[in-house]
Amino acid sequence: MNSETENLVLEHLRATREKLDKMDNDLGDLRHRMSSVERHLANLQGDVANIHHRLDTVGERLDRIEHRLELTEAPA
């Protein structure tokens, strides 16, 4: 190969390397963001579980109050 062709090939290789480096950085950023989303989702799932537990507790308390005040219907 002559020097002009070699220089052209080297330019293309450098451009390709730059693009790959940018893609690698972008991929690292995406991984970081995905980890953040996963942590937030796990926290939300915990919050939902806590809400369900509190609703169950409120339901039990309401049942006891209705029973005490004789507001429940007789079973059929």
Summary of the structure (lengths in Angstrom):
residues: 76
radius of gyration: 31.8
end to end distance: 96.2
largest distance: 100.1
contacts: 139
relative contact order: 0.05
helix: 87%
strand: 0%
